[in-house]
């Protein structure tokens, strides 16, 4: 019966055709941000005083008065109603990794048999969703439900379908952050303050430093019909079993290839929707693996960019269903082919228009560039384990360390030119090594090209998890399903802490009588020497690097639950606390959530694998074995026939089914033991060491059976069907 269902769904997938997608009227500039309450809409629907007050809040963090909030709410409601909205929601990002929303209607009964469409400043600014029903790491008890969501004015409201979505923060009744946005905003504020103060060494006109993010979203598309008959894909986001297709990505013919017709229709639909929602999508293409694709926008301010990525992941799912696809955001949905990441391109820029990680043309510009570059490298060196913890999860663990993704060791790649500059600077001695000529052009012995330092033109190192790419750093280790905020929180906080320490050290030398430029160089030289261990330009996949990284003192831990420990290291707690990004209570809670989430995901995978193994695979294998046994018996009745080949198949089926049963029983027992552990960290470790450790071996035997059992009987869609029917 199950095999019949498989072929029925394969037939359905083959017959799915491209959905006709009608382009919006006009050029993209005509409908970009059409469903966003951005500045153009604000100017139209708010009076000048209210608009100016809101802009002041957005740019300078000035608190909103109740009167101003009421004025904004009235204008926002009018705009939303005119654009077809009939409900509103506070849209926030709890520690589930996704987004949350509770819809309320604009219309309220007026007590006279009619309704009033009201939306006050109070409802705009603050609401009280249940804080105990979301992961909170023990901050809230089940009987303590109250939490607050509060509007984030720096991220504009938008309309999805008929609902006005208001981006908000989410905090506990006692004030602790229960989401990703609060610490992200704190980290952005911290790096702004620290970086602005360092910028004043070079330009007193700088008033603000902005953290920028440009993400690259990779994903797989699978036909909805086939997805529906793969319980593992449906419940875990990945295939827990499945033999490799004879053809996958070995011909390297998918990357940047012609986009399939059905997929192109989906991409067009998605792109139109993104542009209406103000997401500045720029690039779309086939990725390396079959049925794998990528979408990337123009970089934006980090908070807005992160909101846009969270919104995108929701919109992708909705539009994929319209096209009879399912989006897979799991980092490793298919064994044997490339997984999916979400490269985070991070940079810092001033309100005067200067990219602080971009080389300049003057001496002062390049000194500023080297200052911020070295501080970034030093921050990554000091907190390499913490950065790994920020991107680690039960799902991303499958991708990291494989020979297609950044290794589970954080290092930086700078390229030959920038590396040479830093090495020369670190090795320079005496006052004459650093000087300025009559035209204020920076000179340094042995380095004639610094005044016109070019964007790095060396080859990119795709094995580096944190690579400098000419005017930004590309954090390649972030997983495709991740909330980018996690990586940005750690990166911005660590950078802020490093810049604050740098300024303190430079100021101390200046107060001791050293000239500013000389003081900056002396501190930079010390930092370059101290963080040299994090710089690596070679093959991050090699075993030699693993050994070398350990010798250098870098964090080489590969166990996901143990990697989370880095959040509670003394240096991490101090750094987050000093920068006002996360308190020790908040860090403990978040780590608790991470351990709990890891356990639950492995638990679900174990249950699904056990069910599929015992209720789908073993019965089908046994049925095929029975057919072979019947055949062998009948052959034995006819002299001269040789049934040895069939007997060998029977023996193989016997062996693999017996091993599946034995290993599955062992996995279930291990789960029972682990479930009795109360401490969340110890339980997560037990699940990692004893439960998840069974998965690959069980899978190996199932995949061997897939090669043996009659294709007409096999119950689950195979890799060739999942990856090539589109």
N, C-alpha and C positions, 0 to 999 in steps of 0.2 A: 504494500500500500504506500509506504513512504517513498519508495523509488518511483512509483507512478506519480506522486506529488512532485518529486524533483523534476521529472521530465515535463510535467504539465507547466511548471514554472519556467523551465528553460524555454519551452515553446512560447510562453507569454513574453519572456524577455526578448526573444528574437523578433517578435511582432510589435514591440514597442517602437514607435517612430518619433521623430523630433516634433516637439510641440511648437506651434507657430507663436512667435514672440513679436508683438507689435512695439516698435520703438516709440518712445514718448515724442510728442510734438516739439519741434524746434531743435536747436543744437544743445549739447550737454550743458553749456553755460546758462541756457534758459530754464532748465529744470533742476540744476544742481542745488541741493539744500531746500528744495520745494517743501519738504515735509519736516523742516527744522525751524524752530523758533530762534533763528540766528539774528545777527545785528540788523539785517535789512528788515526782517519782520518786527523786531523790537522798535525800530525807528517809526514804523508805520502804525503799530498798535499801542505804543506807549507815548505819553506826553514827554516833553523834553526833560523836565525835572526828574521824572521817574527813570527815563532812559539814561541820563547822566549818572544818576545814583547807582543804577545797576552796572554800568560800565566801570564805575569807580570800585564797586565790589568785586567785579570780575578781575580787574587789573591790579588792585591794591589790597584786596581782602577787607575792605571797609564793611562793618556790620550793616545789615539792612534794618531799617526801622519798620514797624508794623504798618505804617501808612504807605511806605514804598512797596512793601510786600503785597499789600492789598491792590495797589495800582498795577503791579506786575501781573498778579493773578487775574485781574479783570481783563487786561490786554491779552494774556496768554489764552484765557478761556475763549475770548472772542475769536482769536486767530484759529484755535483748535476747532471750534464749532463750524467756522467757515470752511475748514478743510476736512469736514466729515467726521470729526471725532465725537463720540458720545460718552466715552468713559475716560478716566485718568488713572494713573498709577505712579507710585514711587518706585522707580526702577533701580535696584541696588545689586551689589555683588557679594553675597555671603560667602562663607568659607567652604561652600560646596564646589567651588570652581566655576559655577555657571552664574546666571542672573536670576533674580526673583522679582515678582510683581504681583500685586493684589489690585484688581480693577474695581473702581467705584464709579457709578454713573454720575454724570453732571446733574441729571434731573433728580430732584427731591420733591416729595409730596408737599403741597402748600397748605394742606389741611382744609382746602375748599373744593376738593375734587379735581384739582389740577396739579401741575408740577412747576417748580422753579428750577432753572438751570443755574445753580450757584457754584462758585469755586472761590473760596476766600484765601487771603494771604496765609492764614494759619494752616489750611490744608495744603497749600503750596510748599510752605517752609518746613513743616514737621508733621509726622504721623507716628503711630505706635503699632508696628507689626509685632507679632509674637517672636520674641528673641530666644525662647527656649527650644523652638522647633527646628532651628538651624544649628549646625555644628558650632560649638562655642568653647570646647575644651574645659568645661566645668565652670565657666564664668557665670552662667545662668543655670539654675535648677529647673526641673520640669514644672514645679509649682510657682516659679518666678518667671512669669511670661513677658513682662514688660521690656520693650526695647524701643529705640527711637530711630526713625529714618529722617534725615534732614537734607534739604535741597543743596546741591553743589552748583552754585551759579556759574562756575567756570566751565561747566559742560552744558551746552544748550539742550532744552527739551526737544522732543521729536515725536512724530506720530507714526505708529505701526498699526496697519489696518485701520481701526477706528478708535484707537486708544492713544491718548496723550501720555507719553512716558517722560517722567521727570527724574533725571539722574540724581541719586541721593547717596549720602553716606549712611552707614548702619552701625549704631552703637548700643551698648548695653545700658540699662537703667543706671548703672553705677559709673558709666562714662567710658568703659573700655571699648576699643574698636572690635567689631565683630565681622568686618568685611575687609576687602582689599583696597578700597578707595581711600579710607582714612589714613592708613600708614603711607600710601602712595603720595597723597597730598602733603603729608608731613615731610616725606623725604624730598619732594620737589622744593618745598619751602627751605629745608635745611641746605640743600646743595645751592640754591639761589643765594642764600645769605653768605655761605662760605666762599663760593666762587666769585661773587660780586666784590667781596673784600680783597681777594687776591687780584682781581682785575684792576683794582685801583692802583696797584703797583705800576700798571702800564697805561691806564686810561681812567681818569677821574670822572669822566662823563657817564660811565656805565652805571645804570641804576638797577638793572635786573638781569639775571642769567636764567635762561629757559632751558629745561631738559627736554630734548627731542627724542622721539621714537618713530622708527619706520619698521613695521613688522612685515614678514613674508609668510603668508598662510598657505601651508601645504595640506592637501587632503586627498582622499580616495573617493571615487564614486562607484557604487555598486547598484545594479538593477534591483529595484524594490522587490520584484517577484522572487529573485534568488535570495535576497536578504531575509525574506520572510520565512524561508525554509532552512535557515542556518541559525538555530537557537543561540549558538555561541556569538555570532555577530550581533544578534538582536540584544542579548543580555550583557555582553562584556565589551563589545566594540571591536573584538578581534577574533580570528579563527584559532580555536584551541587545538585544531587538528586539520590535516589537509596536506597531501603529498604535493610537492612542487610540480607545476606544469612543465611539460617538455620544453616549452618556450615560455620564458618570462622576460627578463630585461637584458639577456646576454648579448643580443644583437645590437643593443644601444640604439634602437630605432624609434623609441618613444619620446625621449627628451627633445623638446622644442619641435616635435613633429607636427604634422597637420592635425588640428583638433577635430575629433569625430563630430559628425553632424548633430547628434543628440546632445552631446556635451556642449557644443558651441551654442545651441539654443538655451541651455541652462545657464551658461556663462553670460550670454547677452542679458537674459532676464535678471540675473543676479547683479550685473553691472548697472543696469537701469535703476534697480531698486536701491543699490548702494549710493548712487549719485543723488537720487531724490532725498536720501537720508543724510547727505552731506559727507559721505565717506569717499575721499578722493582716490578711488581705485585707478590704477595706472597700468599695471602689467598683469597679463594672464597667459599661461602657457602649460603645455604638457610637462610633467616632471619625469624623473628617470624611470620609475616603475610603471608598468602598464596600469591604466585606469587611475593614475596619480596626477594631480594637477596643482597649480599654484596661482594665488592671487595676491597682489601686493599694491599698496597705496603709495602716494607721496607722503613723506614723513610729516609728522605734526607734533605739536606740544604733547608731552608724554601722557598726561591725564586724558586728554581728548582722544589721542591715538588709541589708548587702552580701551576707553569706552567704545570706540568705533570697532575695535576687534571683537569685543564681547558681543556687540550688536550684530556684527557680521556673522558670527558663528550661529546665532539664532536664526537670522534671515536665510543663511545657506540651507539650513535644514528644511525650512518652510518651502523654499523655492525648489529644492531638490525633489520634494514629494510631488510638486506640481508636474515635474518632468519624469515621474516614475523612477526616480533615483533615491538612494539613501547616501548621505554624506558620512564618511568614516573619518573622524578626527583623532582616532587612536594612533599613538606613535608607531605601532608595529602591528597593523591588522593582518599582515600576511608574512609567513615565514619564508626566508630565502630571497626576498626582494627588499628594496630600500624602504625604510620607514619614513615617517613624516615629521618634520620639525617646524619651528616658527622662528626663524632667525630674527633677532631683535637688533636693529641698527640704532645705536645710541650715540648721541652727541650733545654738546652744550653750546649754546649761542647767547650772545648779549643782545640787549634791547637796542644796541647801536648797529646791529647787523653783522657782527663778527662771529664766525664759527671758531670756537676756542680749540677745536681739535683739527683745524685746517692750517697747514703751513702758510706763512705770509711772504711778503716781498721785502719787508724792511727788517732791520735788526730787532727792533722792539716787538714786532709782530711774531718773529720767529722765537724770540725769547719767551713770549707769552705762550706760543704753541708748545714749545718744549716743556714749559712749566706744567701745563695742564696734561700733556701726554704722560710725563713722568709720574705725576700724582695719580693718574688713572691706573698706570701699571702697578704702582706701589700699593694702591688700594686693593687691586685684584690679588696681588701677592699676599698681603696680610690676611685677606679674607677669601682665599681660593676655596677652602672647604665650605664656607658659608654660601658662596655663590653656587656651588654644586648643590647644596641643600635646597637652594631657592628654585632649582629647576628639576629636582628629582621627584619622582612619583612612582607608583606601582606600574604605570603605563610607560613613562619615559625610560624606565630602567631597561626595557626591552631594546630600546634604540641605542642608548649610550653604550659605547664600548664595542658595538658592532662595526665592521669595516665599511661603513657607509655614513657614519655620523661621528660627531666629536667624541673623543674618548671620555671616560669617567674620571678624568684628571684635568683640572682647569689650568691652562697655560695661555700665554699671549704670543701672537705672531706679529712682528712689526715690519718685516721686509728688510732687505739688505741695506738700503739707503738710510733709513731711520735708525736701524741697529748700529750702523757704522758711526752715525752722528753721536749717539748716546755713549758708545764705547770710547770714542775720542774725547768726549767731554769728561767722562769719568776718569780717564787716564791723564788728563791735562794737569800740569803742575805750574805753580808760580803765577804771579800777577800778569806776566806778559803773555800768558796763554789766552787770556781773554781781554780784548780791548776794543775800543771804538775809534775809527779814524775821523778825520775832519768832517766828513759828510755823515757822521753817525752810523756808518755801516759796520755791522758786527764782523769782527775778525777773530779767527781762532786758529792757532797753529795746527797745520795739517788738515784743516777743513776749509777749503776755499769756497765751497758751494753753499754754505749755510745761508748767506744773505738771500739767495734765490732758491731756497729749498723747494723742490718740486714735489708734486703728489707722487707717492710711491708707484714706480712703474715695474716692480718685480711681480712675478707670478703669485697669485693668491694661494694660500695654503688651506685647502678644504678640510684638512684634518685638525685644524686648530679650533678649539671651542670659543676663543675670544681673540679675534683677529682685527688688527688695524688695517683699514681699507682706504687709506688716503686722506679722509676727512672725518672719520667716525670709527667706532669700534662695532664689530659685528659679533654679537653674542649668539653663537650658532647652536648652543646646547639646549636652548629653550624648546620644549615639546609642543607639538601641534595642538594639543588640547589644553595647554596651560593658559592661565590668566597671566598676561604679560606683566601685570602689576608686581607679581612676586619678584621677578628678576630685577625690575626697575627699582623697587623698594630697597633691595640690598645694594644694588649698584650705586644709586644716588646717595644713600646713607653712608656707604663706605667712602665714596668720593668726597662727600661733605666733611666727614671726619678727617680724612687725609689732608684736605685743603686747609682745614682749621689748624691742624698740627703743623703743616708747612708754614703757614703765616706766622704762627707763634715762634717757630724756630728762626725764620728770617728776621722778624721784628727784634728778636733777642740779639742777633748779630748787628743789626743796624743800631740799636741802643748802645752796643759796645763800641761803636765808632766805625763800623765797616760801611762802605758805600753800598747803596741799595742793590745795584747790578751784581756787585761782587758777592754780597750776602746771598742773593738768589742762586747764583752759580754754585756757591759752596754747599748750600743745602741740597741742591739738585744732584751734585756729584755724590754726596753721601747716599741719597735715595737711590740713585742708579745702581750703585754698588750693592746696596742692601737688598734690592728686589731683582737682581739679575737671575735668580733661580726660576722666576716665573716666565722668563723669555725663552721660547723654544721655536725654532723655525723648521724643524725636521718633521718626520712622519709620526704623527700622534697615535697611529694605529699599531706601531711596532712594539714588540715585547721589550726591545732595548730601551725604548722611552719609558715604559712602565718601571723598569729597574732604575733608570736614571732619575726619574721623577721622585722615586722613593728616597734615593740618595740625596736629592736636593731638598728633601723635607716637605714636599708638596703632599696634599691630602690624596691618598690613593684608595680610600675605602670604597668598596663596591656594593655593600649591603645597604639597601635603601633605608630600612629603619634606623640603622646606625649612623647613616649620613645625616639624618634629621637632628642628631645630637649637637651638630655644629651651631644650631640656633641658641643653644643653652650654654655654649662655651663662655668663659668669663669675658674674653675680649669682645665677643659678639654682643653680650648683654650690656657691656660698658659702652660700646660704640652706638648701639641703638638708643640707649638711655641718654648719652651725652648729646646726641642729635635730636632728641625729643621725638623719635620716630615710633618706637615700640617700647613699652615698659616691660619689666621682667615678668609681671603677671600676664601681660598680653603674649609675650614670647612663649611662656610655659603653656598657655592655653592653645596657641597655634600649633605648637609641637605635638601636644596631646591630640589635636584634631588630625594632624598628619599621620600619626601612628594608627589612630582609629580608622581613618579612611583607607590606609594601606591594608589593614587587616580585613576590612569589609570587602574590598575589591578582590583580594586573594581568596577570601571565603566564597564570594559569588562565583569566581572562576572555578574553584574546586567543586562546587555543587553542580555547575553546568557541565564540567568535564566528566564528573562521575555519572551524571544522568545520561549524557550522550554515549559514554563508553558502555555502560551496562544495559541501557534501554534501546539504543539504536544500533551501535556497532557490533557488539557481541552477538545479539540475536541474528542479525543479518549474516555475519560470518558463520555462525552455527548452521543456519539454513543452507548456505552454500556448501558447507562441509557435508551436510546430510545428502545433498545432491551428488557430491563426489563419491561419498561412501556407497550410495545406491549404484552409481555408475561402476565403481570398482567391483562391487559384488556381482553385478550382471556380467561384467567382463570376465570374471573368474569362472563363469559357467560355460564360457566358450574357449576351448583349448587354443593355444597359440597367441592369444592377445596379451599384451604387456601393459599392465596398469601401474608400473613403477613411478611414472611421472605424476600421476594423480595421487598416488600414495604419498609422495614427497610433499605435494601441496597440502594434503590432509594433515600431515605432520606439522607443517609450518603454521597452518591455521590453528591447530591444537596448541602449539607453543605460544603463539602471539595472544590468543584469547585467554589462555591460562595466566600469562604474564599480566595482561590487562586487568583481569579479575583480582590477581594477587596485589598488584600495585595500587589499584583503586581502593581495595580494602585497607591497605596500609595508609593511604592518603586520608581516608575517612577516620581511621583511628588517630592519626596525627592531629587532625582537626579537632576531634573530641578532647584530646589532651590539651591542645592550645586554648580551646574555649574555656577551660577551667582556670586559666591564668587571669587574674584581675588587673594587674598592672599593664597599662596600655602599651608601654614600650616593650616589655618582656613578651607580651602576646604577639605584637607585630614581628618581633625577632623570631619567635617560634613559628609563626606562619611563613616567614621568609625561609627559615632554615629547614623546616620539616614538611610543610604543606606544599609551598610553591616548588620546592625541590623535586617533587614527584611528577610535576606536569610534563616536563620534556620527555621523560622515560615512558610515561603512559602514551604520550603522543607518538613516540617513535614506533611503538608496536601497532597503534591504530593506522599510522601512515603505511606501514608494511602491509597490513591487511588490505588497504585501499589498492595496492598494486596487485593483489592476488584475487580478491573477490570480483565476481562478474560485474562489469560496469552497469549492466541493466538492473542489478539488485542494489547497488550502493545508494544509501538513502540521502546523502547530503550533496548539494552542488559542489563540484570539484573546482580547483583553482583555475583550470582553463576556462570554465564557465563564468566564474566570478570576475575574472580579470579581463576577459576578452569579449564578453557580450556587452556591447554598449551602443 
